[in-house]
Amino acid sequence: MRHRLAALLILATAVVVPAVASAAPASASTLQRVYSSLPYSLCISWGQSGYQNGQWGTWWCSTHQPQNDPSNPTYDLWAYVN
């Protein structure tokens, strides 16, 4: 089951990230990893907050699996920062 979930996450990332990345205006924003190693709920919350406050337009959370505990993934918040 874990292998299927990992495969689905990789496939979803491969499909969604290029579409999201191509939607950002190149002249107005810079792609940055804003926060690293967050729990999922914080990544979503901070991403929405930054969007609502006008800090960034397009944002997403990506999985980050620490080397010391690969069974406990964390998330990186990426955004096109204004």
MARMAR-249414 format. One record per atom (N, C-alpha, C, CB): residue number from 1; residue in three letters; x, y, z. Coordinates in nm, 4 decimals. Atoms other than C-alpha are relative to their C-alpha. Glycine has a CB too. Example, Ala and Ser with C-alpha at 12.3 -4.5 7.8 and 13.67 -1.06 7.14 Angstrom:
! residues 2
<k 1&r ala&xx 0.0890&yy -0.1190&zz 0.0000> $
<k 1&r ala&xx 1.2300&yy -0.4500&zz 0.7800> $
<k 1&r ala&xx 0.0900&yy 0.1200&zz 0.0000> $
<k 1&r ala&xx -0.0992&yy 0.0027&zz 0.1246> $
<k 2&r ser&xx -0.0820&yy -0.1190&zz -0.0060> $
<k 2&r ser&xx 1.3670&yy -0.1060&zz 0.7140> $
<k 2&r ser&xx -0.0770&yy 0.1090&zz 0.0730> $
<k 2&r ser&xx 0.0414&yy 0.0462&zz -0.1415> $
***
This chain:
! residues 82
<k 1&r met&xx 0.0817&yy -0.1189&zz 0.0000> $
<k 1&r met&xx 0.0000&yy 0.0000&zz 0.0000> $
<k 1&r met&xx 0.0866&yy 0.1261&zz 0.0000> $
<k 1&r met&xx -0.0932&yy -0.0007&zz 0.1200> $
<k 2&r arg&xx -0.0870&yy -0.1174&zz -0.0071> $
<k 2&r arg&xx 0.2808&yy 0.2431&zz 0.0843> $
<k 2&r arg&xx 0.0619&yy 0.0290&zz -0.1356> $
<k 2&r arg&xx 0.1100&yy -0.0203&zz 0.1050> $
<k 3&r his&xx -0.0612&yy -0.0192&zz 0.1311> $
<k 3&r his&xx 0.4392&yy 0.1852&zz -0.2573> $
<k 3&r his&xx -0.1002&yy 0.0616&zz -0.0978> $
<k 3&r his&xx 0.0528&yy -0.1338&zz -0.0547> $
<k 4&r arg&xx 0.1020&yy -0.0580&zz 0.0878> $
<k 4&r arg&xx 0.1106&yy 0.2637&zz -0.4328> $
<k 4&r arg&xx -0.0194&yy 0.1479&zz 0.0317> $
<k 4&r arg&xx -0.1338&yy -0.0757&zz 0.0142> $
<k 5&r leu&xx 0.0164&yy -0.1393&zz -0.0402> $
<k 5&r leu&xx 0.0709&yy 0.5842&zz -0.2330> $
<k 5&r leu&xx 0.1182&yy 0.0842&zz -0.0483> $
<k 5&r leu&xx -0.0143&yy 0.0104&zz 0.1528> $
<k 6&r ala&xx -0.1187&yy -0.0721&zz 0.0461> $
<k 6&r ala&xx 0.4275&yy 0.6888&zz -0.3124> $
<k 6&r ala&xx -0.0049&yy 0.0204&zz -0.1508> $
<k 6&r ala&xx 0.1280&yy -0.0757&zz 0.0392> $
<k 7&r ala&xx 0.0096&yy -0.0113&zz 0.1459> $
<k 7&r ala&xx 0.3719&yy 0.6179&zz -0.6822> $
<k 7&r ala&xx -0.1037&yy 0.1036&zz -0.0405> $
<k 7&r ala&xx -0.0347&yy -0.1355&zz -0.0619> $
<k 8&r leu&xx 0.1029&yy -0.0982&zz 0.0306> $
<k 8&r leu&xx 0.0528&yy 0.8230&zz -0.6828> $
<k 8&r leu&xx 0.0474&yy 0.1422&zz 0.0301> $
<k 8&r leu&xx -0.1265&yy -0.0307&zz 0.0787> $
<k 9&r leu&xx -0.0524&yy -0.1317&zz -0.0335> $
<k 9&r leu&xx 0.2266&yy 1.1149&zz -0.5099> $
<k 9&r leu&xx 0.0991&yy 0.0489&zz -0.1043> $
<k 9&r leu&xx 0.0658&yy -0.0029&zz 0.1367> $
<k 10&r ile&xx -0.0971&yy -0.0366&zz 0.1027> $
<k 10&r ile&xx 0.5093&yy 1.1105&zz -0.7631> $
<k 10&r ile&xx -0.0708&yy 0.0365&zz -0.1295> $
<k 10&r ile&xx 0.0994&yy -0.1147&zz -0.0241> $
<k 11&r leu&xx 0.0749&yy -0.0278&zz 0.1219> $
<k 11&r leu&xx 0.2649&yy 1.0967&zz -1.0521> $
<k 11&r leu&xx -0.0749&yy 0.1319&zz 0.0113> $
<k 11&r leu&xx -0.0975&yy -0.1136&zz -0.0301> $
<k 12&r ala&xx 0.0739&yy -0.1252&zz -0.0195> $
<k 12&r ala&xx 0.0518&yy 1.3778&zz -0.9087> $
<k 12&r ala&xx 0.0935&yy 0.1199&zz -0.0051> $
<k 12&r ala&xx -0.0751&yy -0.0022&zz 0.1336> $
<k 13&r thr&xx -0.0967&yy -0.1087&zz 0.0021> $
<k 13&r thr&xx 0.3576&yy 1.5946&zz -0.8544> $
<k 13&r thr&xx 0.0491&yy 0.0265&zz -0.1416> $
<k 13&r thr&xx 0.1178&yy -0.0316&zz 0.0915> $
<k 14&r ala&xx -0.0502&yy -0.0152&zz 0.1363> $
<k 14&r ala&xx 0.4828&yy 1.5308&zz -1.2071> $
<k 14&r ala&xx -0.1025&yy 0.0677&zz -0.0906> $
<k 14&r ala&xx 0.0382&yy -0.1361&zz -0.0574> $
<k 15&r val&xx 0.1049&yy -0.0584&zz 0.0830> $
<k 15&r val&xx 0.1474&yy 1.6353&zz -1.3519> $
<k 15&r val&xx -0.0333&yy 0.1416&zz 0.0446> $
<k 15&r val&xx -0.1253&yy -0.0868&zz 0.0039> $
<k 16&r val&xx 0.0470&yy -0.1282&zz -0.0515> $
<k 16&r val&xx 0.0580&yy 1.9295&zz -1.1251> $
<k 16&r val&xx 0.1080&yy 0.1074&zz 0.0001> $
<k 16&r val&xx -0.0530&yy -0.0176&zz 0.1391> $
<k 17&r val&xx -0.1036&yy -0.1019&zz -0.0161> $
<k 17&r val&xx 0.3904&yy 2.1061&zz -1.0669> $
<k 17&r val&xx 0.0311&yy 0.0732&zz -0.1297> $
<k 17&r val&xx 0.1258&yy -0.0629&zz 0.0535> $
<k 18&r pro&xx -0.0263&yy -0.0771&zz 0.1218> $
<k 18&r pro&xx 0.4664&yy 2.1879&zz -1.4327> $
<k 18&r pro&xx -0.1157&yy 0.0926&zz -0.0376> $
<k 18&r pro&xx 0.0288&yy -0.0941&zz -0.1150> $
<k 19&r ala&xx 0.1150&yy -0.0845&zz 0.0323> $
<k 19&r ala&xx 0.1120&yy 2.3220&zz -1.4788> $
<k 19&r ala&xx -0.0041&yy 0.1225&zz 0.0894> $
<k 19&r ala&xx -0.1302&yy -0.0790&zz 0.0135> $
<k 20&r val&xx -0.0007&yy -0.1118&zz -0.0935> $
<k 20&r val&xx 0.1361&yy 2.5386&zz -1.1680> $
<k 20&r val&xx 0.1164&yy 0.0932&zz -0.0309> $
<k 20&r val&xx 0.0084&yy -0.0504&zz 0.1454> $
<k 21&r ala&xx -0.1191&yy -0.0807&zz 0.0246> $
<k 21&r ala&xx 0.4877&yy 2.6549&zz -1.2497> $
<k 21&r ala&xx -0.0155&yy 0.0861&zz -0.1240> $
<k 21&r ala&xx 0.1220&yy -0.0890&zz -0.0140> $
<k 22&r ser&xx 0.0138&yy -0.0762&zz 0.1231> $
<k 22&r ser&xx 0.3911&yy 2.7664&zz -1.5984> $
<k 22&r ser&xx -0.1053&yy 0.1094&zz 0.0114> $
<k 22&r ser&xx -0.0345&yy -0.0924&zz -0.1140> $
<k 23&r ala&xx 0.1064&yy -0.0982&zz -0.0148> $
<k 23&r ala&xx 0.0977&yy 2.9708&zz -1.4657> $
<k 23&r ala&xx 0.0483&yy 0.1300&zz 0.0638> $
<k 23&r ala&xx -0.1119&yy -0.0582&zz 0.0821> $
<k 24&r ala&xx -0.0479&yy -0.1190&zz -0.0710> $
<k 24&r ala&xx 0.3106&yy 3.2211&zz -1.2705> $
<k 24&r ala&xx 0.0630&yy 0.0987&zz -0.0969> $
<k 24&r ala&xx 0.1010&yy -0.0389&zz 0.1087> $
<k 25&r pro&xx -0.0637&yy -0.1010&zz 0.0857> $
<k 25&r pro&xx 0.4088&yy 3.5481&zz -1.4342> $
<k 25&r pro&xx 0.1483&yy 0.0127&zz 0.0329> $
<k 25&r pro&xx -0.0698&yy 0.1369&zz 0.0161> $
<k 26&r ala&xx -0.1448&yy 0.0018&zz -0.0215> $
<k 26&r ala&xx 0.7866&yy 3.5499&zz -1.4794> $
<k 26&r ala&xx 0.0528&yy 0.1338&zz 0.0509> $
<k 26&r ala&xx 0.0711&yy -0.0371&zz -0.1289> $
<k 27&r ser&xx -0.0554&yy -0.1301&zz -0.0361> $
<k 27&r ser&xx 0.8377&yy 3.9235&zz -1.4357> $
<k 27&r ser&xx -0.0405&yy 0.0470&zz 0.1393> $
<k 27&r ser&xx -0.0422&yy 0.1020&zz -0.1006> $
<k 28&r ala&xx 0.0509&yy -0.0527&zz -0.1260> $
<k 28&r ala&xx 0.6350&yy 3.9739&zz -1.1157> $
<k 28&r ala&xx 0.0395&yy -0.0832&zz 0.1211> $
<k 28&r ala&xx -0.1484&yy 0.0100&zz -0.0065> $
<k 29&r ser&xx -0.0206&yy 0.0889&zz -0.1121> $
<k 29&r ser&xx 0.7389&yy 3.6789&zz -0.9014> $
<k 29&r ser&xx 0.1284&yy -0.0808&zz -0.0137> $
<k 29&r ser&xx -0.1176&yy -0.0925&zz 0.0143> $
<k 30&r thr&xx -0.1172&yy 0.0867&zz -0.0050> $
<k 30&r thr&xx 1.0326&yy 3.4629&zz -0.7955> $
<k 30&r thr&xx -0.0367&yy -0.1266&zz 0.0739> $
<k 30&r thr&xx 0.1201&yy 0.0708&zz 0.0681> $
<k 31&r leu&xx 0.0273&yy 0.1270&zz -0.0667> $
<k 31&r leu&xx 1.0005&yy 3.0936&zz -0.7132> $
<k 31&r leu&xx 0.0946&yy -0.0174&zz 0.1174> $
<k 31&r leu&xx 0.0134&yy -0.1182&zz -0.0984> $
<k 32&r gln&xx -0.0799&yy 0.0200&zz -0.1202> $
<k 32&r gln&xx 1.1186&yy 3.0268&zz -0.3574> $
<k 32&r gln&xx -0.0590&yy -0.1112&zz 0.0849> $
<k 32&r gln&xx 0.0093&yy 0.1297&zz 0.0811> $
<k 33&r arg&xx 0.0463&yy 0.0891&zz -0.1057> $
<k 33&r arg&xx 1.1021&yy 2.7551&zz -0.0961> $
<k 33&r arg&xx -0.0105&yy 0.0888&zz 0.1234> $
<k 33&r arg&xx 0.0982&yy -0.1253&zz 0.0227> $
<k 34&r val&xx 0.0249&yy -0.0966&zz -0.1056> $
<k 34&r val&xx 0.9457&yy 2.9695&zz 0.1736> $
<k 34&r val&xx 0.0248&yy -0.0605&zz 0.1378> $
<k 34&r val&xx -0.1423&yy 0.0524&zz -0.0094> $
<k 35&r tyr&xx -0.0196&yy 0.0720&zz -0.1260> $
<k 35&r tyr&xx 0.9388&yy 2.7162&zz 0.4604> $
<k 35&r tyr&xx 0.0338&yy -0.1450&zz -0.0316> $
<k 35&r tyr&xx -0.1267&yy 0.0090&zz 0.0909> $
<k 36&r ser&xx -0.0416&yy 0.1379&zz 0.0196> $
<k 36&r ser&xx 1.0860&yy 2.3703&zz 0.5011> $
<k 36&r ser&xx -0.0341&yy -0.0841&zz 0.1230> $
<k 36&r ser&xx 0.1504&yy -0.0070&zz -0.0300> $
<k 37&r ser&xx 0.0219&yy 0.0993&zz -0.1060> $
<k 37&r ser&xx 1.0056&yy 2.0594&zz 0.7079> $
<k 37&r ser&xx -0.1169&yy 0.0348&zz 0.0916> $
<k 37&r ser&xx 0.1253&yy -0.0145&zz 0.0828> $
<k 38&r leu&xx 0.1215&yy -0.0324&zz -0.0751> $
<k 38&r leu&xx 0.6538&yy 2.1592&zz 0.8142> $
<k 38&r leu&xx -0.0936&yy -0.1188&zz 0.0078> $
<k 38&r leu&xx -0.0718&yy 0.1182&zz -0.0634> $
<k 39&r pro&xx 0.1119&yy 0.0949&zz 0.0035> $
<k 39&r pro&xx 0.3643&yy 1.9375&zz 0.9224> $
<k 39&r pro&xx -0.0976&yy 0.0450&zz -0.1105> $
<k 39&r pro&xx -0.0728&yy -0.0082&zz 0.1410> $
<k 40&r tyr&xx 0.0896&yy -0.0292&zz 0.1119> $
<k 40&r tyr&xx 0.1016&yy 1.9174&zz 0.6459> $
<k 40&r tyr&xx -0.0977&yy 0.1128&zz 0.0323> $
<k 40&r tyr&xx -0.0771&yy -0.1249&zz -0.0389> $
<k 41&r ser&xx 0.1007&yy -0.1004&zz -0.0347> $
<k 41&r ser&xx -0.1585&yy 2.1270&zz 0.8301> $
<k 41&r ser&xx 0.0602&yy 0.1409&zz 0.0040> $
<k 41&r ser&xx -0.0637&yy -0.0336&zz 0.1355> $
<k 42&r leu&xx -0.0659&yy -0.1312&zz -0.0024> $
<k 42&r leu&xx 0.0899&yy 2.4129&zz 0.8871> $
<k 42&r leu&xx 0.0354&yy 0.0470&zz -0.1401> $
<k 42&r leu&xx 0.1261&yy -0.0051&zz 0.0861> $
<k 43&r cys&xx -0.0355&yy -0.0361&zz 0.1369> $
<k 43&r cys&xx 0.2064&yy 2.4049&zz 0.5268> $
<k 43&r cys&xx -0.1222&yy 0.0569&zz -0.0729> $
<k 43&r cys&xx 0.0563&yy -0.1228&zz -0.0757> $
<k 44&r ile&xx 0.1230&yy -0.0461&zz 0.0645> $
<k 44&r ile&xx -0.1513&yy 2.4418&zz 0.4016> $
<k 44&r ile&xx -0.0447&yy 0.1334&zz 0.0594> $
<k 44&r ile&xx -0.1116&yy -0.1053&zz 0.0149> $
<k 45&r ser&xx 0.0449&yy -0.1206&zz -0.0685> $
<k 45&r ser&xx -0.2408&yy 2.7047&zz 0.6613> $
<k 45&r ser&xx 0.0861&yy 0.1213&zz -0.0369> $
<k 45&r ser&xx 0.0023&yy -0.0219&zz 0.1511> $
<k 46&r trp&xx -0.0908&yy -0.1101&zz 0.0320> $
<k 46&r trp&xx 0.0679&yy 2.9208&zz 0.5982> $
<k 46&r trp&xx -0.0055&yy 0.0359&zz -0.1478> $
<k 46&r trp&xx 0.1427&yy -0.0361&zz 0.0392> $
<k 47&r gly&xx 0.0136&yy -0.0274&zz 0.1429> $
<k 47&r gly&xx 0.0289&yy 2.8841&zz 0.2231> $
<k 47&r gly&xx -0.1229&yy 0.0846&zz -0.0291> $
<k 47&r gly&xx -0.0070&yy -0.1303&zz -0.0784> $
<k 48&r gln&xx 0.1236&yy -0.0760&zz 0.0194> $
<k 48&r gln&xx -0.3305&yy 3.0073&zz 0.2344> $
<k 48&r gln&xx 0.0115&yy 0.1401&zz 0.0591> $
<k 48&r gln&xx -0.1184&yy -0.0738&zz 0.0631> $
<k 49&r ser&xx -0.0167&yy -0.1299&zz -0.0652> $
<k 49&r ser&xx -0.2386&yy 3.2871&zz 0.4742> $
<k 49&r ser&xx 0.0846&yy 0.0943&zz -0.0851> $
<k 49&r ser&xx 0.0640&yy -0.0177&zz 0.1380> $
<k 50&r gly&xx -0.0846&yy -0.0820&zz 0.0856> $
<k 50&r gly&xx 0.0409&yy 3.4143&zz 0.2505> $
<k 50&r gly&xx -0.0709&yy 0.0439&zz -0.1266> $
<k 50&r gly&xx 0.1251&yy -0.0750&zz -0.0357> $
<k 51&r tyr&xx 0.0781&yy -0.0332&zz 0.1190> $
<k 51&r tyr&xx -0.1909&yy 3.4029&zz -0.0493> $
<k 51&r tyr&xx -0.1009&yy 0.1102&zz 0.0318> $
<k 51&r tyr&xx -0.0724&yy -0.1253&zz -0.0542> $
<k 52&r gln&xx 0.1026&yy -0.0973&zz -0.0376> $
<k 52&r gln&xx -0.4666&yy 3.5948&zz 0.1317> $
<k 52&r gln&xx 0.0604&yy 0.1358&zz 0.0368> $
<k 52&r gln&xx -0.0820&yy -0.0533&zz 0.1169> $
<k 53&r asn&xx -0.0672&yy -0.1251&zz -0.0368> $
<k 53&r asn&xx -0.2166&yy 3.8546&zz 0.2591> $
<k 53&r asn&xx 0.0762&yy 0.0637&zz -0.1155> $
<k 53&r asn&xx 0.0947&yy -0.0250&zz 0.1141> $
<k 54&r gly&xx -0.0649&yy -0.0562&zz 0.1171> $
<k 54&r gly&xx -0.0749&yy 3.9107&zz -0.0893> $
<k 54&r gly&xx 0.1507&yy -0.0210&zz -0.0056> $
<k 54&r gly&xx -0.0283&yy 0.1441&zz -0.0061> $
<k 55&r gln&xx -0.1441&yy 0.0264&zz 0.0028> $
<k 55&r gln&xx 0.2728&yy 3.7744&zz -0.0131> $
<k 55&r gln&xx 0.0391&yy -0.0811&zz -0.1229> $
<k 55&r gln&xx 0.0433&yy -0.0737&zz 0.1270> $
<k 56&r trp&xx -0.0247&yy 0.0798&zz 0.1192> $
<k 56&r trp&xx 0.2479&yy 3.5272&zz -0.3008> $
<k 56&r trp&xx -0.1313&yy -0.0334&zz -0.0684> $
<k 56&r trp&xx 0.0764&yy -0.1285&zz 0.0351> $
<k 57&r gly&xx 0.1169&yy 0.0391&zz 0.0769> $
<k 57&r gly&xx 0.0112&yy 3.4205&zz -0.5745> $
<k 57&r gly&xx -0.0134&yy -0.1506&zz -0.0022> $
<k 57&r gly&xx 0.0077&yy 0.0547&zz -0.1421> $
<k 58&r thr&xx 0.0035&yy 0.1450&zz 0.0131> $
<k 58&r thr&xx 0.0755&yy 3.0598&zz -0.6673> $
<k 58&r thr&xx 0.0885&yy -0.0632&zz 0.1058> $
<k 58&r thr&xx 0.0442&yy -0.0435&zz -0.1407> $
<k 59&r trp&xx -0.0768&yy 0.0688&zz -0.1038> $
<k 59&r trp&xx 0.1883&yy 2.8250&zz -0.3890> $
<k 59&r trp&xx -0.0424&yy -0.1460&zz 0.0041> $
<k 59&r trp&xx -0.0202&yy 0.0674&zz 0.1391> $
<k 60&r trp&xx 0.0323&yy 0.1411&zz -0.0200> $
<k 60&r trp&xx 0.1992&yy 2.4531&zz -0.3072> $
<k 60&r trp&xx 0.0926&yy -0.0585&zz 0.1049> $
<k 60&r trp&xx 0.0109&yy -0.0791&zz -0.1326> $
<k 61&r cys&xx -0.0798&yy 0.0738&zz -0.0983> $
<k 61&r cys&xx 0.3329&yy 2.2049&zz -0.0545> $
<k 61&r cys&xx 0.0545&yy -0.1253&zz -0.0670> $
<k 61&r cys&xx -0.0847&yy -0.0366&zz 0.1269> $
<k 62&r ser&xx -0.0604&yy 0.1215&zz 0.0544> $
<k 62&r ser&xx 0.5760&yy 1.9327&zz -0.1568> $
<k 62&r ser&xx 0.0503&yy -0.0870&zz 0.1151> $
<k 62&r ser&xx 0.1161&yy 0.0344&zz -0.0980> $
<k 63&r thr&xx -0.0445&yy 0.0934&zz -0.1027> $
<k 63&r thr&xx 0.6700&yy 1.6223&zz 0.0392> $
<k 63&r thr&xx 0.1508&yy 0.0047&zz 0.0143> $
<k 63&r thr&xx -0.0455&yy -0.1422&zz -0.0329> $
<k 64&r his&xx -0.1428&yy 0.0009&zz -0.0325> $
<k 64&r his&xx 1.0063&yy 1.6242&zz 0.2099> $
<k 64&r his&xx 0.0203&yy -0.1118&zz 0.1010> $
<k 64&r his&xx 0.0494&yy 0.1401&zz 0.0568> $
<k 65&r gln&xx -0.0214&yy 0.1126&zz -0.0903> $
<k 65&r gln&xx 1.1169&yy 1.2915&zz 0.3604> $
<k 65&r gln&xx 0.1392&yy 0.0081&zz 0.0600> $
<k 65&r gln&xx -0.0194&yy -0.1340&zz -0.0735> $
<k 66&r pro&xx -0.1309&yy -0.0103&zz -0.0651> $
<k 66&r pro&xx 1.3947&yy 1.3390&zz 0.6153> $
<k 66&r pro&xx 0.0766&yy -0.1325&zz -0.0047> $
<k 66&r pro&xx -0.0170&yy 0.0448&zz 0.1452> $
<k 67&r gln&xx -0.0849&yy 0.1193&zz 0.0054> $
<k 67&r gln&xx 1.6864&yy 1.0945&zz 0.5890> $
<k 67&r gln&xx -0.0059&yy -0.0779&zz 0.1306> $
<k 67&r gln&xx 0.1447&yy 0.0388&zz -0.0311> $
<k 68&r asn&xx -0.0037&yy 0.0688&zz -0.1289> $
<k 68&r asn&xx 1.6748&yy 1.0191&zz 0.9610> $
<k 68&r asn&xx -0.1325&yy -0.0641&zz 0.0365> $
<k 68&r asn&xx 0.0402&yy 0.0960&zz 0.1080> $
<k 69&r asp&xx 0.1298&yy 0.0605&zz -0.0293> $
<k 69&r asp&xx 1.3012&yy 0.9285&zz 0.9613> $
<k 69&r asp&xx -0.0882&yy 0.0023&zz -0.1245> $
<k 69&r asp&xx -0.0696&yy 0.0736&zz 0.1169> $
<k 70&r pro&xx 0.0741&yy -0.0042&zz 0.1264> $
<k 70&r pro&xx 1.1679&yy 0.8496&zz 0.6111> $
<k 70&r pro&xx -0.1475&yy -0.0378&zz 0.0121> $
<k 70&r pro&xx 0.0652&yy -0.0911&zz -0.0984> $
<k 71&r ser&xx 0.1400&yy 0.0372&zz -0.0162> $
<k 71&r ser&xx 0.8409&yy 0.7122&zz 0.7502> $
<k 71&r ser&xx -0.0839&yy 0.1158&zz 0.0535> $
<k 71&r ser&xx -0.0117&yy -0.1195&zz 0.0930> $
<k 72&r asn&xx 0.0705&yy -0.1163&zz -0.0527> $
<k 72&r asn&xx 0.7503&yy 1.0564&zz 0.8893> $
<k 72&r asn&xx 0.0258&yy 0.1203&zz -0.0909> $
<k 72&r asn&xx 0.0446&yy 0.0305&zz 0.1461> $
<k 73&r pro&xx -0.0271&yy -0.1078&zz 0.0943> $
<k 73&r pro&xx 0.7318&yy 1.2931&zz 0.5912> $
<k 73&r pro&xx -0.0408&yy 0.1370&zz 0.0546> $
<k 73&r pro&xx -0.0721&yy -0.0267&zz -0.1304> $
<k 74&r thr&xx 0.0362&yy -0.1381&zz -0.0279> $
<k 74&r thr&xx 0.7257&yy 1.6690&zz 0.6297> $
<k 74&r thr&xx -0.0216&yy 0.0686&zz -0.1348> $
<k 74&r thr&xx 0.1108&yy 0.0732&zz 0.0858> $
<k 75&r tyr&xx 0.0362&yy -0.0690&zz 0.1227> $
<k 75&r tyr&xx 0.6336&yy 1.9327&zz 0.3747> $
<k 75&r tyr&xx 0.0753&yy 0.1319&zz -0.0122> $
<k 75&r tyr&xx -0.1507&yy 0.0242&zz -0.0052> $
<k 76&r asp&xx -0.0635&yy -0.1271&zz 0.0314> $
<k 76&r asp&xx 0.8067&yy 2.2251&zz 0.2080> $
<k 76&r asp&xx -0.1034&yy 0.0886&zz -0.0681> $
<k 76&r asp&xx 0.1260&yy -0.0199&zz -0.0904> $
<k 77&r leu&xx 0.0912&yy -0.0960&zz 0.0608> $
<k 77&r leu&xx 0.6051&yy 2.5354&zz 0.1199> $
<k 77&r leu&xx 0.0756&yy 0.0766&zz -0.1083> $
<k 77&r leu&xx -0.0592&yy 0.0974&zz 0.1071> $
<k 78&r trp&xx -0.0585&yy -0.0685&zz 0.1144> $
<k 78&r trp&xx 0.6912&yy 2.6701&zz -0.2258> $
<k 78&r trp&xx -0.0972&yy 0.1070&zz -0.0459> $
<k 78&r trp&xx 0.0327&yy -0.0994&zz -0.1154> $
<k 79&r ala&xx 0.0871&yy -0.1066&zz 0.0476> $
<k 79&r ala&xx 0.5583&yy 2.9964&zz -0.3640> $
<k 79&r ala&xx 0.0731&yy 0.0889&zz -0.0994> $
<k 79&r ala&xx -0.0520&yy 0.0833&zz 0.1172> $
<k 80&r tyr&xx -0.0504&yy -0.1073&zz 0.0846> $
<k 80&r tyr&xx 0.6052&yy 3.2540&zz -0.6348> $
<k 80&r tyr&xx -0.0188&yy 0.1279&zz 0.0799> $
<k 80&r tyr&xx -0.0742&yy 0.0060&zz -0.1405> $
<k 81&r val&xx 0.0054&yy -0.1141&zz -0.0918> $
<k 81&r val&xx 0.6894&yy 3.5429&zz -0.4023> $
<k 81&r val&xx 0.0004&yy 0.1302&zz -0.0790> $
<k 81&r val&xx 0.1190&yy -0.0034&zz 0.0992> $
<k 82&r asn&xx 0.0113&yy -0.1317&zz 0.0667> $
<k 82&r asn&xx 0.5892&yy 3.8937&zz -0.5117> $
<k 82&r asn&xx 0.1131&yy 0.0911&zz 0.0424> $
<k 82&r asn&xx -0.1356&yy 0.0667&zz 0.0321> $
***
